[in-house]
Each structure stands twice: as structure tokens, then as C-alpha cells.
Amino acid sequence: MTHPLDSPPSRKTAAKLGFFMLLRVTVTIVLLFGAYFLIPTRGDGGESDLPWLALELAVFAVIVAIQVPAIVKSKYPRLRAVESLAVTVPLFLLIFSRIYLSNSIANVDSFSQPLDHTTALYFTVTVFATVGFGDIVATTSGMKLLVTVQMLLNLAVLGLVIRVLTSAAERGVARKKASSGNDRTDPGPTGS
């Protein structure tokens, strides 16, 4: 008798899994962007944003760390890894967008033009994508350092976070194979 994990899901089940994953990712991203655009940005308080950035990046690291065991234990670890990545990258970008926006409001000379929600997000994505069109640039030393920190963390997100989530998916697939006693190869993305 075969175990349910021994075979890939049917096309109907795979389509259903994919649909619900897309739905969860879409809802999560809409909520993240809703929070980004709707929660008021602090004004000129003269306080440093470094504690907030450190806290937000720590929360980001905790979220990634929580995803690893969830992926490993998932019934479909590859699908769960894709879902995790689809949520963590926008979260990372929104963290920096929010910090840039806050700094631009506190000091309009921080960038070559004042940032609003959209231009802060645009600037963050161009830095993340290493495009850097040059239409918006950091003009103060503090902002140049912060953008440099983002560039370095971009490498960590692109390399380390993707690798950690991918490794977790591979461990989850191996765990499934070991628990089912199946030596067959993984059926691929639809069977993740």
C-alpha cells in the first residue's frame, strides 16, 4: 500500500494548492502595503531612526527564522518556501522604504527630492534591484551610509535568505522521503 506522500498531488490538487498559496501571498502583501501606505509616518521628532531600523530588521530576521521550521515540517516544503520568499522580500523592501520616508520627512535635504510613500518605495526598489537610475539620490552622509547598509543587506537577502529558505525546502523534501520510506525523486514544483 502506498502512502499519500509517495505520489505527487493530482493536477487538480496542485492547482488548488497553487491558488490558495497565491491567495495567501496576495492577501499578506496587500496587508503589508496597506500598513505601509495607511499608518502615519512619524514627523520631524529629531530622533534617530537607527533603533527603529534595528528593531524592524530584527523582526525580519525572526520572521525568516520562523519560516525555516515551518518549511521543513510542511506537507509541501517547496511551495511553502516560495510563499515565504514571496512575502519576505516585499517586507524587507517596505522596511527600508518606511525608514527612507521617515528620514525624508524629518530632513527634506536627505535626498535630492522630498520623498512620499511612492517615491520612497521606488527608490528602495531601484537600490534593491541595483538599477540606481540617479533621479533620486541620498545627499547627506547619514543617508548615504543607510543606503550602503541596504545595499549590503540586499546581498544578504538575495544570497543568504534565499539559500536558507531553499535549504529548508530541501530538508523538508528529504524529511518527507525519509518518513514515507520512499526513494523516488521529488516530483518538482507542483509536488513541493
PEWOWO-V983922 format. One record per pair of residues at least 12 apart in sequence whose C-alpha atoms are under 6 Angstrom apart, sorted by sequence separation. I is the first residue (numbers start at 0). J is the second residue. If there is no record, write none. Layout:
I;J
I;J
This chain:
100;114
100;119
96;119
96;120
111;135
111;136
110;136
96;123
110;137
109;137
110;138
109;138
109;139
42;104
43;105
42;105
80;164
80;168
77;168
76;168
76;171
71;167
70;167
71;168
70;168
71;170
67;167
71;171
78;191
77;191
76;191
75;191
13;189
7;186
7;190
